[in-house]
Amino acid sequence: MIRFAKFIYVFIFLYTIAALLFWGHSLNVQSQVIYEHELQELRSNIDPVMNPVPYKMGETAILERFNSRNRQYLGEGITFLAIILIGAGVVYTALRRTQLLSKQQHNFMLSITHELKSPIAAIKLNLETINKRKLSEEQLRTLLNRSVKETNRLNDLCNNLLLASQLESAQFKPAADRINFTAVVKEELEQYIDRNPHAFLLDNKESSFILGDRTLWKLVVSNLIENACKYSEPDSLITVRLNRTDDQWVLQVADRGTGIKDEEKSKIFQKFYRVGSEESRNTKGTGLGLFIIAQIVDRNKGNIVVRDNEPKGSIFEITVHAA
């Protein structure tokens, strides 16, 4: 459908340009015919030898009308061409935006389907195992804990979808409490230390306080750490730094993963955007995590950037005013 729309767009654009050029050529020919006809009529009415002054005045007036018509045709042609180019640009931009949106929607549907099916399949398998086999109390507890974990994963996914929608609404008003940012970072980091095979390092010299919604900032820190874990090798080091610069707190989450290409860095905070294609991607996600982070940081008048880590990987840096 998009390809057909592009074909129609190109065809109409080229046809319109060709029609404009043909129209311009026709008017130019017509103007030349009018000019020559007026000259012939002038010669038939005024003898250039017997009355050179009136003839010269008439010839000058005819030439002036000829030049005036040409200027008018040229001006109208340029105006029409400008309108056509502007319209073509608007249509092309709309088609391009539609194509990108269609691709993002396709990727989102693939990713959200995967994200929903994986925990559902895991929960179903655990329940079927409990139903069909006689298990020890420890085995039963293990399967139930796994089911609860997958249920929490589904709940987090639903919360992210809901929050992404709320953050785009002007009516959404998060809390503006004075919160202990250091405590939030440590709390979220401890959860990942217990359930991830990565090595974690926390660099924080003093307690930090900021204004905001504690729940939202927990989500920011959690998503940043999860993102670092997701795109780096197991057992690799993930460094979390929280330091003060003047009247601002700077949170950095650095990984040693594959890194992000420069052309992708300006896109990764867009809604549903994910690097690569869903058909060939191995990492989980919906493309909402970094979008939610950017929205929360922006609502708190902060700033977020991503830079390359050395020797490889990425550094996500958030700057927010101290409270």
C-alpha positions as CSV (number, residue, x, y, z in Angstrom):
1,M,0.0,0.0,0.0
2,I,2.8,2.4,0.9
3,R,4.7,1.5,-2.3
4,F,1.6,2.1,-4.4
5,A,1.0,5.5,-2.7
6,K,4.7,6.4,-3.4
7,F,4.2,5.4,-7.1
8,I,1.1,7.6,-7.4
9,Y,2.9,10.4,-5.6
10,V,5.8,10.3,-8.0
11,F,3.6,10.0,-11.0
12,I,1.4,13.0,-10.1
13,F,4.4,15.1,-9.2
14,L,6.2,14.4,-12.5
15,Y,3.0,14.9,-14.4
16,T,2.3,18.2,-12.7
17,I,5.9,19.4,-13.4
18,A,5.6,18.4,-17.1
19,A,2.2,20.1,-17.4
20,L,3.6,23.3,-15.8
21,L,6.5,23.3,-18.3
22,F,4.1,22.6,-21.2
23,W,1.9,25.4,-20.0
24,G,4.8,27.8,-19.7
25,H,6.1,26.9,-23.2
26,S,2.6,27.3,-24.7
27,L,2.1,30.8,-23.1
28,N,5.6,31.8,-24.4
29,V,4.7,30.8,-27.9
30,Q,1.3,32.5,-27.7
31,S,3.0,35.7,-26.4
32,Q,5.4,35.6,-29.3
33,V,2.5,35.2,-31.8
34,I,0.7,38.2,-30.2
35,Y,3.9,40.2,-30.4
36,E,4.4,39.5,-34.1
37,H,0.7,40.1,-34.9
38,E,0.8,43.5,-33.2
39,L,3.9,44.4,-35.1
40,Q,2.3,43.5,-38.4
41,E,-0.8,45.5,-37.5
42,L,1.4,48.5,-36.5
43,R,3.2,48.3,-39.9
44,S,-0.1,48.2,-41.7
45,N,-1.4,51.3,-39.9
46,I,1.8,53.4,-39.6
47,D,4.5,53.7,-42.3
48,P,7.8,53.4,-40.5
49,V,9.5,55.5,-43.2
50,M,6.9,58.3,-43.4
51,N,6.1,58.4,-39.7
52,P,9.2,57.1,-37.8
53,V,8.4,58.7,-34.5
54,P,4.8,57.3,-34.1
55,Y,6.0,54.0,-35.4
56,K,8.8,53.9,-32.9
57,M,6.5,54.8,-30.0
58,G,4.0,52.1,-31.1
59,E,6.8,49.5,-31.4
60,T,8.1,50.4,-28.0
61,A,4.6,50.0,-26.5
62,I,4.2,46.6,-28.2
63,L,7.6,45.5,-26.9
64,E,6.8,46.7,-23.4
65,R,3.5,44.6,-23.4
66,F,5.5,41.6,-24.7
67,N,8.0,41.9,-21.9
68,S,5.2,42.5,-19.3
69,R,3.4,39.4,-20.4
70,N,6.6,37.3,-20.2
71,R,7.3,38.7,-16.7
72,Q,3.7,37.9,-15.7
73,Y,3.9,34.3,-17.1
74,L,7.3,33.8,-15.4
75,G,6.1,35.1,-12.1
76,E,3.0,33.0,-12.2
77,G,5.0,29.9,-13.2
78,I,7.5,30.4,-10.4
79,T,4.7,30.9,-8.0
80,F,2.9,27.7,-9.2
81,L,6.2,25.8,-9.1
82,A,6.9,26.9,-5.5
83,I,3.4,25.9,-4.5
84,I,3.8,22.5,-6.2
85,L,7.2,21.9,-4.5
86,I,5.9,22.9,-1.1
87,G,2.9,20.7,-1.5
88,A,5.1,17.9,-2.8
89,G,7.3,18.3,0.3
90,V,4.4,18.2,2.6
91,V,3.0,15.1,1.0
92,Y,6.4,13.4,0.9
93,T,6.9,14.2,4.6
94,A,3.5,12.7,5.4
95,L,4.2,9.6,3.4
96,R,7.6,9.2,5.0
97,R,6.1,9.7,8.4
98,T,3.4,7.2,7.6
99,Q,6.0,4.7,6.4
100,L,8.1,5.1,9.6
101,L,5.0,4.8,11.8
102,S,3.9,1.7,9.9
103,K,7.3,0.2,10.5
104,Q,7.3,1.1,14.2
105,Q,3.8,-0.3,14.6
106,H,5.0,-3.5,12.9
107,N,8.0,-3.7,15.2
108,F,5.8,-2.9,18.2
109,M,3.3,-5.6,17.4
110,L,6.0,-8.2,17.0
111,S,7.8,-7.1,20.2
112,I,4.6,-6.8,22.3
113,T,3.4,-10.2,21.0
114,H,6.7,-11.7,22.1
115,E,6.7,-9.9,25.4
116,L,3.2,-11.2,26.2
117,K,3.6,-14.7,24.9
118,S,6.8,-15.5,26.8
119,P,5.5,-14.9,30.4
120,I,2.2,-16.5,29.5
121,A,3.9,-19.6,28.1
122,A,6.1,-19.8,31.2
123,I,3.2,-19.4,33.6
124,K,1.2,-22.0,31.6
125,L,4.1,-24.5,31.7
126,N,4.6,-24.0,35.5
127,L,0.9,-24.5,36.2
128,E,0.7,-27.6,34.0
129,T,3.7,-29.0,35.7
130,I,2.1,-28.4,39.1
131,N,-1.2,-30.0,37.9
132,K,0.3,-33.1,36.3
133,R,3.2,-34.0,38.6
134,K,3.6,-34.7,42.3
135,L,6.1,-32.2,43.4
136,S,8.0,-31.6,46.6
137,E,7.3,-28.5,48.6
138,E,10.5,-26.9,47.5
139,Q,9.8,-27.7,43.8
140,L,6.3,-26.3,44.2
141,R,7.6,-23.1,45.8
142,T,10.1,-22.7,43.0
143,L,7.5,-23.0,40.2
144,L,5.1,-20.7,42.1
145,N,7.9,-18.1,42.5
146,R,8.7,-18.3,38.8
147,S,5.0,-17.8,38.0
148,V,4.8,-14.8,40.3
149,K,8.0,-13.4,38.6
150,E,6.4,-13.8,35.2
151,T,3.2,-12.3,36.4
152,N,5.1,-9.3,37.7
153,R,6.7,-9.0,34.3
154,L,3.3,-8.9,32.6
155,N,2.2,-6.3,35.2
156,D,5.2,-4.2,34.5
157,L,4.5,-4.3,30.8
158,C,0.9,-3.2,31.3
159,N,2.1,-0.4,33.6
160,N,4.6,0.8,31.0
161,L,1.9,0.9,28.3
162,L,-0.4,2.8,30.5
163,L,2.3,5.2,31.7
164,A,3.5,5.9,28.2
165,S,0.0,6.9,27.3
166,Q,-0.4,9.1,30.5
167,L,2.9,10.8,30.0
168,E,1.8,12.2,26.7
169,S,-1.3,13.7,28.3
170,A,-1.3,17.3,29.4
171,Q,-3.6,16.3,32.3
172,F,-1.0,14.0,33.8
173,K,0.4,15.6,36.9
174,P,3.2,13.7,38.7
175,A,4.1,14.4,42.4
176,A,6.8,16.9,43.2
177,D,8.1,15.6,46.5
178,R,11.6,15.9,47.9
179,I,13.0,12.4,47.5
180,N,16.3,10.8,48.4
181,F,17.7,10.0,45.0
182,T,20.6,8.0,46.4
183,A,18.2,5.7,48.2
184,V,16.2,5.2,45.0
185,V,19.3,4.3,43.0
186,K,20.6,1.9,45.7
187,E,17.2,0.2,46.1
188,E,16.8,-0.4,42.4
189,L,20.4,-1.5,42.0
190,E,20.1,-4.1,44.8
191,Q,17.2,-5.8,43.0
192,Y,19.3,-6.3,39.8
193,I,22.3,-7.5,41.8
194,D,20.2,-10.4,43.1
195,R,18.8,-11.5,39.8
196,N,21.4,-10.7,37.1
197,P,24.7,-12.3,36.2
198,H,26.4,-8.9,35.7
199,A,29.0,-7.2,37.9
200,F,27.7,-3.9,39.3
201,L,29.7,-1.0,40.7
202,L,28.1,2.0,42.5
203,D,30.0,5.2,42.6
204,N,28.3,7.6,45.0
205,K,30.1,9.8,47.5
206,E,27.1,11.6,49.2
207,S,23.4,11.6,49.6
208,S,21.4,13.3,46.9
209,F,17.9,14.9,47.0
210,I,15.8,15.9,44.0
211,L,12.2,17.0,43.4
212,G,9.8,14.5,41.7
213,D,7.7,11.5,41.9
214,R,9.5,8.6,43.7
215,T,7.7,5.9,41.8
216,L,8.6,7.5,38.4
217,W,12.2,8.0,39.3
218,K,12.4,4.4,40.5
219,L,11.2,3.5,37.0
220,V,13.8,5.7,35.4
221,V,16.7,4.0,37.3
222,S,15.2,0.5,36.8
223,N,14.8,1.0,33.1
224,L,18.3,2.4,32.7
225,I,19.9,-0.6,34.6
226,E,17.7,-3.1,32.8
227,N,18.7,-1.5,29.4
228,A,22.4,-1.8,30.4
229,C,21.9,-5.5,31.4
230,K,20.0,-6.3,28.2
231,Y,22.6,-5.0,25.8
232,S,25.8,-6.2,27.5
233,E,27.3,-9.6,27.9
234,P,26.8,-11.6,31.1
235,D,29.4,-11.0,33.8
236,S,30.4,-7.7,32.2
237,L,30.7,-4.6,34.4
238,I,27.8,-2.1,34.7
239,T,28.8,1.1,36.5
240,V,26.3,3.4,38.2
241,R,27.6,6.8,39.1
242,L,25.7,9.5,41.0
243,N,27.7,12.7,41.6
244,R,27.0,16.4,42.1
245,T,28.0,19.2,39.6
246,D,27.2,22.7,40.9
247,D,23.5,22.7,41.7
248,Q,22.7,19.5,39.7
249,W,22.9,15.8,40.2
250,V,24.3,13.7,37.4
251,L,23.3,10.0,37.2
252,Q,25.4,7.8,34.8
253,V,24.7,4.2,33.9
254,A,27.6,2.8,31.9
255,D,27.7,-0.6,30.2
256,R,30.3,-2.5,28.1
257,G,27.8,-3.8,25.5
258,T,27.7,-3.3,21.7
259,G,27.1,0.4,21.9
260,I,24.8,2.6,19.8
261,K,25.5,4.0,16.4
262,D,25.7,7.8,16.1
263,E,22.7,7.9,13.7
264,E,20.6,6.0,16.2
265,K,21.3,8.1,19.2
266,S,18.8,10.8,18.3
267,K,16.1,8.2,17.7
268,I,16.3,5.8,20.6
269,F,14.1,8.0,22.9
270,Q,11.2,8.0,20.4
271,K,8.1,6.0,21.3
272,F,8.3,2.3,20.1
273,Y,11.7,2.9,18.5
274,R,14.1,0.0,18.8
275,V,17.5,-0.4,17.1
276,G,17.4,-3.1,14.3
277,S,14.6,-5.3,13.1
278,E,12.2,-7.4,15.2
279,E,12.8,-10.4,13.0
280,S,16.5,-10.5,13.7
281,R,16.6,-9.0,17.3
282,N,17.4,-11.2,20.2
283,T,16.8,-8.8,23.1
284,K,13.4,-8.3,24.7
285,G,11.5,-5.1,24.9
286,T,8.8,-2.9,23.4
287,G,10.6,0.3,22.7
288,L,8.9,2.1,25.5
289,G,11.6,2.1,28.2
290,L,13.8,4.9,26.9
291,F,10.8,6.9,25.8
292,I,9.3,6.8,29.3
293,I,12.7,7.8,30.8
294,A,13.0,10.7,28.4
295,Q,9.4,11.9,29.2
296,I,9.9,11.7,33.0
297,V,13.3,13.5,32.8
298,D,11.8,16.2,30.6
299,R,8.8,16.7,32.9
300,N,11.3,17.2,35.8
301,K,13.2,19.8,33.7
302,G,16.2,17.5,33.4
303,N,18.3,16.4,30.5
304,I,19.3,12.9,29.2
305,V,22.1,12.1,26.7
306,V,23.8,9.0,25.5
307,R,27.5,8.8,24.8
308,D,30.0,6.1,23.8
309,N,31.8,4.2,26.6
310,E,35.5,3.2,26.4
311,P,36.6,0.8,25.1
312,K,33.0,-0.1,24.1
313,G,29.5,0.2,25.2
314,S,27.2,3.2,26.1
315,I,26.8,5.7,28.9
316,F,23.4,7.1,29.6
317,E,23.6,10.4,31.6
318,I,20.8,12.1,33.3
319,T,21.2,15.6,34.8
320,V,18.5,16.9,37.2
321,H,18.4,19.9,39.5
322,A,19.2,19.3,43.2
323,A,16.6,19.9,45.8
